[in-house]
Amino acid sequence: MLETGVRQVRVAMAMVFGRRLNVRAVERLVADALLTLEEFGSLGDDVDELADGPFADPDERRDLQNRALQRTVRRLAKHSPFYRERLAGIDLDGLTAETLTRIPVTRKADLIDRPADFLCSTPYLATQTTGTTGRPVQIWLSRYEMELWPALIALSLVLRGDLGPGDRMQINLSSRATAAVQEDVEVCRLANASCHVVGQIPPEESVEHLLTPVGGTRPTILTGNPSYLGQLVTAARRRGYGPDDFGLRAIYAGGEMLSRSLADALRETFGARTVGDAFGMTELLPVGGRTCSKRHLHIDPNMGYTEVLDLTTGEPAGPGRLGELTVTPYFPYRECMPVLRYNTGDVVRTLDGEPDCELAAVPAVSHILGKAGTLHRTVEGLVTPRDILEALDGTPGLPWPLRHRAEVGDDGRLHVEVASKEVTEAEAAERLRERGIDARVTVLPVDDEEAARRFPLRCDLLEHTFTRSHA
């Protein structure tokens, strides 16, 4: 127990002072937690403090954030040609969260145009974004990052009881997401859980894997993109399966917006008590966020600094205002190809007041409402992609995943196209009207292949190489 306490102090001090963490010490903390669970059945009353990290205390957070930002920009100015130019004339030692706004934001186009100028250490693994919302970005990661991130994530999951021995994770992510897949595999190893990397194969085959026990255990945890998970719901229901046929206790979705209707369908179809809606981007790993029961997005303050920039002014958004999520991962968590003030393009709304939910200790904004370039300014007001998704998803006759497109016409009205062979235009328009959205609806009775071509989603990155032959 004394050794565990020493490891906890060393890891906490490294986080506070911004030193490179000892990966083996973090891994040993995961093993210590597993041994404690095995021996005592619980981790004790102080587990939340350890899980939330040193930045969880609001009184200490601002000082820790300023110091983390200062060490991060100093390293960027020293090692990154891109940021050496961008930070010229900035008082790096005196930088604070308030003066950070003097530095221009970094955008995806910058990473695409000058990738080599972002490198700050020896690259080890190349991964990339999926490219479903534009040209993919190649991101390089160091060996240290690829060992550290799973250890930190595994520690958090084990401490919170979200993963452990006896669990089996089915990973239905595209193989393009190299870092995310490897991260999940390593997290399972450290948590003494098993995993099965299935990939985005035809959904009927993924459902079979969910049904099949290995060593007497069916998958207990499922992870994938919402559009692909929607296809699993459809495939399972088409074959008459229900919650009693599966062993899932948790489903974790990410990479796309998850509607309330689809989350409910996942619970009803697969029997999972927990359906998590996570935020994360390849460019920002290991910074991530969780969605609470009040549908706030809580982004971990320990590994990065989060801003919400007003859509009009580009300045920090006031309470209750819409803005673009902008994130700076801290050193030493991100070292190889780090970004500063990375504008994600994701639109959220700041909260008007403190959150009142089970994750209230972690800073929060609204859940993701869509990309900044896809907001619809109609004569009756602003309509977000989230508004449309929540209104239409789950409509009888509209299959999962919902395939649609929206734009504002010359008359200032919203025009929505949806792909379906069953729903009528009047039915879809009524669903939108019930949510206060006046729209002209066009239904396209196209087949699945044509729908995917017109309205591409992440579930369309299907992989057939390793699936069984149907010859």
C-alpha positions as CSV (number, residue, x, y, z in Angstrom):
1,M,0.0,0.0,0.0
2,L,2.9,2.3,0.8
3,E,4.3,1.8,-2.7
4,T,0.9,2.6,-4.2
5,G,0.8,5.8,-2.3
6,V,4.3,6.8,-3.5
7,R,3.3,6.1,-7.1
8,Q,0.2,8.2,-6.7
9,V,2.2,11.1,-5.4
10,R,4.8,10.9,-8.1
11,V,2.3,10.8,-10.9
12,A,0.3,13.7,-9.4
13,M,3.4,15.8,-8.9
14,A,4.4,15.1,-12.5
15,M,1.0,16.3,-13.7
16,V,1.1,19.4,-11.6
17,F,4.7,20.4,-12.6
18,G,4.4,19.3,-16.2
19,R,7.1,16.8,-16.3
20,R,7.1,13.7,-18.5
21,L,5.2,11.0,-16.7
22,N,6.7,7.7,-15.9
23,V,4.5,5.4,-18.0
24,R,5.4,2.3,-16.0
25,A,4.3,4.1,-12.8
26,V,0.9,4.8,-14.3
27,E,0.6,1.2,-15.5
28,R,1.5,0.0,-12.0
29,L,-1.3,2.2,-10.6
30,V,-3.7,0.4,-12.8
31,A,-2.4,-2.9,-11.6
32,D,-2.6,-1.7,-8.0
33,A,-6.3,-0.7,-8.5
34,L,-7.1,-4.1,-9.9
35,L,-5.4,-5.8,-7.0
36,T,-7.4,-3.6,-4.5
37,L,-10.6,-4.4,-6.3
38,E,-9.8,-8.1,-6.2
39,E,-9.0,-8.1,-2.5
40,F,-11.5,-5.6,-1.0
41,G,-14.2,-5.3,-3.7
42,S,-14.0,-1.5,-3.8
43,L,-11.3,1.2,-4.2
44,G,-12.2,3.4,-1.2
45,D,-13.8,6.9,-0.7
46,D,-11.0,8.9,-2.2
47,V,-11.2,7.3,-5.6
48,D,-12.9,10.3,-7.3
49,E,-10.1,12.6,-6.3
50,L,-7.5,10.3,-7.9
51,A,-9.7,9.7,-11.0
52,D,-10.4,13.4,-11.6
53,G,-6.8,14.6,-11.2
54,P,-5.3,17.7,-9.8
55,F,-7.1,20.1,-12.1
56,A,-10.5,19.2,-10.7
57,D,-10.3,21.7,-7.9
58,P,-11.8,25.0,-9.2
59,D,-9.7,27.1,-6.9
60,E,-6.4,25.6,-8.1
61,R,-7.4,25.1,-11.7
62,R,-6.6,28.6,-13.1
63,D,-3.1,28.6,-11.7
64,L,-2.4,25.1,-13.0
65,Q,-3.9,26.0,-16.4
66,N,-1.6,29.1,-16.8
67,R,1.5,27.1,-15.9
68,A,0.5,24.3,-18.3
69,L,-0.1,26.8,-21.1
70,Q,3.2,28.5,-20.5
71,R,5.3,25.3,-20.6
72,T,3.3,24.2,-23.7
73,V,3.9,27.3,-25.7
74,R,7.6,27.5,-24.7
75,R,8.1,24.0,-26.1
76,L,6.2,24.8,-29.3
77,A,8.3,27.9,-29.9
78,K,11.5,25.9,-29.4
79,H,10.6,22.8,-31.5
80,S,7.9,23.7,-34.0
81,P,8.7,25.9,-37.0
82,F,5.0,26.6,-37.5
83,Y,4.5,27.9,-34.0
84,R,7.9,29.6,-33.8
85,E,6.5,32.0,-36.4
86,R,3.1,32.2,-34.8
87,L,4.4,32.9,-31.3
88,A,6.9,35.6,-32.3
89,G,6.4,38.6,-30.1
90,I,4.3,36.8,-27.5
91,D,5.4,36.9,-23.8
92,L,5.6,33.1,-23.4
93,D,6.5,33.2,-19.7
94,G,3.7,35.6,-18.9
95,L,1.0,33.9,-21.0
96,T,-2.3,33.3,-19.2
97,A,-5.7,31.9,-20.2
98,E,-6.8,35.5,-20.7
99,T,-3.9,36.5,-23.0
100,L,-4.0,33.3,-24.9
101,T,-6.6,34.9,-27.2
102,R,-3.8,37.0,-28.8
103,I,-2.5,33.9,-30.6
104,P,-4.4,33.0,-33.8
105,V,-6.2,29.7,-33.8
106,T,-4.8,26.7,-35.6
107,R,-7.1,25.1,-38.2
108,K,-7.2,21.8,-40.0
109,A,-5.9,23.4,-43.2
110,D,-2.7,24.4,-41.4
111,L,-2.0,20.7,-40.5
112,I,-2.7,19.7,-44.1
113,D,-0.5,22.4,-45.6
114,R,2.6,22.2,-43.3
115,P,2.5,18.9,-41.5
116,A,6.3,18.6,-41.0
117,D,6.4,22.0,-39.3
118,F,4.3,20.8,-36.4
119,L,6.7,17.9,-35.5
120,C,8.3,18.4,-32.1
121,S,9.8,14.9,-31.4
122,T,10.7,11.7,-33.1
123,P,7.6,10.2,-34.8
124,Y,6.7,6.6,-34.2
125,L,3.2,5.9,-35.5
126,A,1.2,7.6,-38.3
127,T,-2.5,7.7,-38.0
128,Q,-5.1,9.8,-39.7
129,T,-8.6,11.3,-39.4
130,T,-11.3,9.3,-41.3
131,G,-11.9,12.1,-43.8
132,T,-15.7,11.9,-43.7
133,T,-16.0,15.7,-43.2
134,G,-13.3,16.6,-45.6
135,R,-9.7,15.8,-46.6
136,P,-8.1,13.5,-44.0
137,V,-5.2,14.7,-41.9
138,Q,-2.2,12.5,-41.2
139,I,-1.0,12.8,-37.6
140,W,2.3,11.4,-36.2
141,L,2.5,10.2,-32.6
142,S,5.6,9.3,-30.5
143,R,6.2,6.0,-28.8
144,Y,5.9,7.8,-25.4
145,E,2.4,9.1,-26.4
146,M,1.3,5.6,-27.6
147,E,2.3,4.1,-24.2
148,L,1.1,6.9,-22.0
149,W,-2.4,7.6,-23.3
150,P,-3.7,4.0,-22.8
151,A,-2.2,3.9,-19.3
152,L,-4.0,7.1,-18.3
153,I,-7.3,6.1,-19.8
154,A,-7.1,2.6,-18.3
155,L,-6.5,4.1,-14.9
156,S,-9.5,6.4,-15.2
157,L,-11.8,3.6,-16.5
158,V,-10.7,1.1,-13.8
159,L,-11.1,3.7,-11.0
160,R,-14.6,4.5,-12.2
161,G,-15.6,0.9,-12.6
162,D,-16.2,1.3,-16.4
163,L,-13.8,-1.5,-17.4
164,G,-12.1,-4.4,-15.7
165,P,-11.5,-8.1,-15.5
166,G,-14.3,-10.1,-17.0
167,D,-15.1,-7.4,-19.6
168,R,-14.8,-8.1,-23.3
169,M,-14.8,-5.1,-25.6
170,Q,-15.9,-5.4,-29.2
171,I,-14.2,-2.6,-31.3
172,N,-16.2,-1.6,-34.4
173,L,-14.0,1.3,-35.5
174,S,-12.6,1.8,-38.9
175,S,-9.0,0.6,-39.3
176,R,-8.2,4.1,-40.6
177,A,-8.4,5.2,-36.9
178,T,-5.1,3.5,-36.1
179,A,-4.4,5.3,-32.9
180,A,-7.9,4.9,-31.5
181,V,-7.9,1.2,-32.2
182,Q,-4.5,0.6,-30.7
183,E,-5.4,2.7,-27.7
184,D,-8.5,0.6,-27.0
185,V,-6.5,-2.7,-27.4
186,E,-3.9,-1.4,-24.9
187,V,-6.5,-0.1,-22.5
188,C,-8.1,-3.6,-22.4
189,R,-4.7,-5.2,-21.8
190,L,-3.9,-2.9,-18.9
191,A,-7.4,-3.4,-17.3
192,N,-7.1,-7.2,-17.7
193,A,-10.1,-7.2,-20.0
194,S,-10.3,-9.0,-23.4
195,C,-11.0,-7.3,-26.7
196,H,-12.0,-8.2,-30.2
197,V,-11.1,-5.8,-33.0
198,V,-13.9,-6.4,-35.5
199,G,-13.7,-3.2,-37.5
200,Q,-16.4,-1.9,-39.7
201,I,-17.4,-5.1,-41.4
202,P,-21.0,-5.7,-42.7
203,P,-23.2,-5.0,-39.7
204,E,-24.9,-8.4,-39.8
205,E,-21.6,-10.0,-39.1
206,S,-20.9,-7.7,-36.2
207,V,-24.2,-8.7,-34.7
208,E,-23.1,-12.3,-34.9
209,H,-19.9,-11.4,-33.0
210,L,-22.0,-9.8,-30.3
211,L,-23.9,-13.0,-29.9
212,T,-21.0,-15.4,-29.9
213,P,-19.3,-16.2,-26.5
214,V,-15.6,-16.7,-26.5
215,G,-14.3,-18.5,-23.4
216,G,-17.9,-18.4,-22.1
217,T,-18.1,-14.6,-22.4
218,R,-20.0,-12.5,-24.9
219,P,-18.9,-8.9,-25.5
220,T,-19.9,-6.7,-22.5
221,I,-18.7,-3.4,-24.1
222,L,-19.2,-2.1,-27.6
223,T,-17.6,0.9,-29.2
224,G,-18.2,2.5,-32.6
225,N,-19.5,5.5,-34.5
226,P,-23.2,6.3,-34.2
227,S,-24.0,5.7,-37.8
228,Y,-22.5,2.2,-37.7
229,L,-24.2,1.5,-34.4
230,G,-27.5,2.5,-36.0
231,Q,-26.9,-0.1,-38.7
232,L,-26.3,-2.7,-35.9
233,V,-29.7,-1.8,-34.4
234,T,-31.4,-2.3,-37.8
235,A,-29.6,-5.6,-38.4
236,A,-30.4,-7.0,-34.9
237,R,-34.1,-6.0,-35.1
238,R,-34.4,-7.4,-38.6
239,R,-33.3,-10.8,-37.3
240,G,-35.6,-10.6,-34.3
241,Y,-33.0,-10.2,-31.6
242,G,-33.6,-8.3,-28.3
243,P,-31.8,-7.4,-25.1
244,D,-31.9,-10.9,-23.7
245,D,-29.8,-12.2,-26.6
246,F,-26.8,-10.0,-25.8
247,G,-24.4,-9.5,-22.9
248,L,-23.7,-5.8,-23.3
249,R,-23.6,-3.5,-20.3
250,A,-22.2,-0.5,-22.0
251,I,-22.0,1.0,-25.5
252,Y,-19.6,3.9,-26.2
253,A,-20.2,6.1,-29.3
254,G,-18.0,8.8,-30.8
255,G,-17.0,10.6,-34.0
256,E,-20.5,11.7,-34.9
257,M,-23.6,13.1,-33.2
258,L,-25.6,10.6,-31.2
259,S,-29.3,11.4,-31.1
260,R,-31.5,10.7,-28.1
261,S,-33.6,8.3,-30.2
262,L,-30.7,6.2,-31.3
263,A,-29.3,6.1,-27.7
264,D,-32.7,4.8,-26.6
265,A,-32.8,2.3,-29.4
266,L,-29.3,1.0,-28.5
267,R,-30.5,0.4,-24.9
268,E,-33.7,-1.2,-25.9
269,T,-32.2,-3.5,-28.6
270,F,-28.9,-4.6,-26.9
271,G,-29.8,-4.2,-23.2
272,A,-26.9,-1.9,-22.4
273,R,-27.5,0.1,-19.2
274,T,-24.9,2.7,-20.3
275,V,-24.8,4.4,-23.7
276,G,-22.0,6.9,-23.6
277,D,-21.6,9.8,-26.1
278,A,-17.9,10.7,-26.1
279,F,-16.0,13.6,-27.7
280,G,-12.5,13.1,-29.1
281,M,-10.4,14.0,-32.2
282,T,-7.2,12.4,-33.5
283,E,-5.6,15.9,-33.6
284,L,-6.4,16.4,-29.9
285,L,-5.7,13.0,-28.3
286,P,-5.6,12.3,-25.4
287,V,-8.0,15.3,-24.6
288,G,-11.5,14.0,-24.6
289,G,-15.0,14.6,-23.1
290,R,-17.9,12.7,-21.7
291,T,-21.6,13.5,-21.9
292,C,-23.6,13.4,-18.7
293,S,-27.3,12.6,-18.1
294,K,-28.2,16.3,-18.6
295,R,-26.5,16.1,-22.0
296,H,-23.7,18.4,-21.1
297,L,-20.3,17.8,-22.7
298,H,-17.6,17.7,-19.9
299,I,-14.1,17.9,-21.3
300,D,-11.2,16.7,-19.1
301,P,-9.3,19.8,-17.9
302,N,-6.2,17.9,-16.8
303,M,-4.8,17.2,-20.3
304,G,-5.8,20.3,-22.2
305,Y,-7.3,23.8,-22.2
306,T,-10.7,24.3,-23.8
307,E,-12.2,27.5,-25.1
308,V,-15.5,28.3,-26.8
309,L,-15.0,31.1,-29.3
310,D,-18.0,33.3,-30.3
311,L,-19.2,32.6,-33.9
312,T,-19.2,36.3,-34.7
313,T,-16.4,37.9,-32.8
314,G,-13.9,35.0,-32.3
315,E,-13.6,36.1,-28.7
316,P,-14.5,33.9,-25.7
317,A,-18.3,33.2,-25.9
318,G,-20.5,34.6,-23.1
319,P,-22.9,32.5,-21.1
320,G,-25.6,30.8,-23.2
321,R,-23.9,31.8,-26.5
322,L,-22.9,29.6,-29.4
323,G,-19.2,29.2,-30.2
324,E,-16.6,26.9,-31.8
325,L,-14.8,24.4,-29.5
326,T,-11.1,25.2,-29.5
327,V,-8.7,23.0,-27.6
328,T,-5.0,23.1,-26.6
329,P,-3.5,19.8,-25.4
330,Y,-0.9,20.3,-22.8
331,F,2.7,19.1,-22.8
332,P,3.7,16.5,-21.6
333,Y,0.6,14.6,-22.7
334,R,1.0,15.7,-26.3
335,E,4.6,15.9,-27.6
336,C,5.1,14.7,-31.2
337,M,2.7,16.7,-33.3
338,P,1.0,19.1,-30.9
339,V,-1.5,21.8,-31.7
340,L,-2.2,25.2,-30.0
341,R,-5.7,26.7,-29.9
342,Y,-6.9,24.1,-32.4
343,N,-10.3,25.2,-33.8
344,T,-12.3,22.0,-34.2
345,G,-15.2,23.6,-36.1
346,D,-17.6,21.9,-33.7
347,V,-20.3,24.3,-32.4
348,V,-21.4,24.1,-28.8
349,R,-23.4,26.4,-26.5
350,T,-21.8,27.7,-23.3
351,L,-23.8,27.0,-20.1
352,D,-25.6,29.8,-18.4
353,G,-24.6,29.0,-14.9
354,E,-22.9,26.0,-13.2
355,P,-23.8,22.5,-14.3
356,D,-26.1,20.5,-12.1
357,C,-25.3,16.9,-12.9
358,E,-23.3,13.9,-11.8
359,L,-20.1,15.4,-13.5
360,A,-20.6,18.9,-12.1
361,A,-16.9,19.0,-10.9
362,V,-15.7,18.9,-14.6
363,P,-16.2,22.1,-16.8
364,A,-19.0,21.7,-19.3
365,V,-20.6,23.0,-22.4
366,S,-23.6,21.8,-24.3
367,H,-23.3,18.6,-26.4
368,I,-22.0,19.1,-30.0
369,L,-24.6,20.9,-32.1
370,G,-22.9,20.5,-35.5
371,K,-20.0,22.0,-37.5
372,A,-19.8,25.8,-37.9
373,G,-20.1,25.6,-41.7
374,T,-23.3,23.6,-41.5
375,L,-25.5,26.0,-39.3
376,H,-28.7,27.1,-41.0
377,R,-29.7,30.7,-40.7
378,T,-33.4,30.8,-41.7
379,V,-35.8,33.7,-41.7
380,E,-37.2,32.3,-38.4
381,G,-33.9,31.8,-36.7
382,L,-30.9,29.6,-36.4
383,V,-31.3,25.8,-36.9
384,T,-28.4,23.5,-36.0
385,P,-27.7,20.1,-37.5
386,R,-28.4,18.7,-34.0
387,D,-31.9,20.2,-34.1
388,I,-32.6,18.4,-37.4
389,L,-31.1,15.1,-36.2
390,E,-33.0,15.1,-33.0
391,A,-36.3,15.9,-34.8
392,L,-36.0,13.2,-37.6
393,D,-33.9,10.4,-36.1
394,G,-36.2,7.6,-35.0
395,T,-39.1,8.6,-37.3
396,P,-41.0,5.5,-38.5
397,G,-40.0,4.9,-42.1
398,L,-36.6,6.6,-41.8
399,P,-34.0,3.9,-41.4
400,W,-30.9,4.1,-39.2
401,P,-28.6,5.8,-39.9
402,L,-30.5,8.9,-40.8
403,R,-29.2,10.1,-44.2
404,H,-30.2,13.7,-44.9
405,R,-29.0,17.1,-46.1
406,A,-30.2,20.6,-45.3
407,E,-29.7,24.0,-46.7
408,V,-31.5,27.4,-46.6
409,G,-33.2,28.4,-49.9
410,D,-33.5,31.8,-51.5
411,D,-36.7,32.3,-49.7
412,G,-35.0,31.9,-46.3
413,R,-36.7,28.6,-45.5
414,L,-35.0,25.5,-44.6
415,H,-35.0,22.7,-47.3
416,V,-34.3,19.2,-46.0
417,E,-33.7,16.2,-48.2
418,V,-34.0,12.7,-46.6
419,A,-33.4,9.3,-48.1
420,S,-36.2,6.8,-47.5
421,K,-38.5,4.5,-49.4
422,E,-41.2,4.5,-46.7
423,V,-41.7,7.9,-45.1
424,T,-43.7,10.7,-46.8
425,E,-42.7,14.3,-47.1
426,A,-45.6,15.4,-45.0
427,E,-44.6,13.0,-42.2
428,A,-41.0,14.2,-42.1
429,A,-42.1,17.8,-42.2
430,E,-44.5,17.3,-39.3
431,R,-41.7,15.8,-37.2
432,L,-39.6,18.9,-37.8
433,R,-42.6,21.2,-37.1
434,E,-43.1,19.5,-33.8
435,R,-39.6,20.7,-32.9
436,G,-40.4,24.2,-34.0
437,I,-38.6,23.9,-37.4
438,D,-40.4,25.1,-40.5
439,A,-39.0,23.2,-43.4
440,R,-39.7,22.2,-47.0
441,V,-39.0,18.4,-47.2
442,T,-38.0,16.3,-50.1
443,V,-37.9,12.5,-49.8
444,L,-35.6,10.6,-52.1
445,P,-36.7,7.0,-52.5
446,V,-33.2,5.7,-53.3
447,D,-31.6,2.4,-52.5
448,D,-28.9,2.0,-49.8
449,E,-26.0,2.4,-52.2
450,E,-27.3,5.6,-53.7
451,A,-28.2,7.0,-50.3
452,A,-24.6,6.4,-49.1
453,R,-23.2,8.1,-52.2
454,R,-25.4,11.2,-51.7
455,F,-25.2,11.4,-47.9
456,P,-21.9,9.8,-46.8
457,L,-21.3,8.8,-43.2
458,R,-18.6,7.1,-41.2
459,C,-20.4,3.8,-41.4
460,D,-19.7,3.8,-45.2
461,L,-16.0,3.0,-44.5
462,L,-16.8,-0.7,-44.7
463,E,-14.0,-3.2,-44.6
464,H,-14.5,-6.5,-46.4
465,T,-10.9,-7.9,-46.5
466,F,-11.2,-10.0,-43.4
467,T,-14.9,-10.9,-43.5
468,R,-16.0,-14.4,-44.3
469,S,-16.7,-15.4,-47.9
470,H,-20.3,-15.6,-49.1
471,A,-19.4,-17.4,-52.3
